[in-house]
Amino acid sequence: MDLSWWEIKNWFTDVDYTIVGSGIVGLHAGLRLRENFPQSKILILEKGFLPQGASTKNAGFACFGSLSEIIDDLTKNSEDEVLKIIEKRWRGLQIIRKNLGDQALDFKPFGGYELFLTDQESLFQESLSKLSYVNDLLFPIFKSPVFSTEKNRFGFQQINQNLIFNPFEGQIDTGNMMQALLKKAVSENILILNRQEVTDYQETRIGVQVALDDFQFATEKLLFATNGFAQKLISQPVTPARAQVLITEPIPGLEIKGTFHLDRGYYYFRNIGDRILFGGGRNLDFEGETTTALGQTSIIQNQLEKLLREVILPDYDFKIEHRWSGIMGIGATKNPIVAQLSDHVYCGVRLGGMGVAIGSLVGQELADLIKK
């Protein structure tokens, strides 16, 4: 970079905190650092021209897990562990709603539904049999039953006609959320630089030397908020997981409103006005979707379109307007990693596909690792 003295002085000199990643976690970490250290110099570096991982690419679900997903989690973790992660997700959703406001988020409390295909009868029966048990487990968090059954009133076909309903789930506008967060960060004098990829770093006795493509600068503390891209620079058990998404053109007369889960959360869809956004299918090719490369594949896109035609929109004519993908960070457990890695280096990563729900809390917890 051919930087002027002014640019070096204002952006790269006397930096107290450098955050890698300008997504939900990174921006919340910056805002909490500003709260904790009002006079500090905070710099956020983003390798993309927009947040590169999933923060601007997700489906906009304000959710904390479908019934079958929670039941599956309970087979791998203790009740206490599952309850703690759901509580964190719920707290995170309240933080982001409080910080930005429902109007800025375009929050719509339509509720969430889980569908079961006709060949998933055993999964439906298991979910139904454990519905009361899960409601009792979650009661301390929500103070009322979370899950109940409702009849299919949306015209879905090839499914069990009973849906599982969750009134605590809602929709947000992902683009609105990120624009509001970015504006809030800038208003708090947090510096954000895009198209700046950290290629290496070297810890020193008093801080960290951060390397960009052809420039280095010093910072007192370095915080990684890169989620699915974490393994590139830090040794943490985070596996990248690509999620593919499509959205239809406007569909006249569309009567589907809400957020919807299918096949233990591997598929998910919602309305955006009179369009349908539909994503998922990673379970069709776990190996191929374990990647940090953005893009689409025919095996998943074809299945998304098939489910749209046969299950979700059998009575509607529709056309696909746009397709995209995002990169999540997952692992053997759904607990995020919020840790101090060394004297001057920290990370908040592995959000388990629940970045909208838990990202705000992870960002605050990451910043709070640095003691006042």
Protein Blocks (a to p, Z undefined) as FASTA:
>chain_A
ZZdfklmmmmmgoifbdcehjbfklmmmmmmmmmmmmmbccddddfbfbdfklmmmcgoi
acebdfklmmmmmmmpcfklmmmmmmmmmmmmmmmmmmnopklnopacebpaddddfklm
mmmmmmmmmmmmmmmmmmmmnopafbdcdddfeopahiafbdcddfkbccddfklmmmmm
mmmmmmnopacdehiacfbdcddfklccdddfkbccddfbdcddekjmmmmmpccddddd
ddddddddddehiabecdddeehhlaccddehjaccdeejklmommlmmccbecddfklm
mmmmmmmmmmmmmmbccddfbdcdddddddfbfcdcdddfbfkbccdehjlopmmmmmmm
mmmmmmmmpcZZ
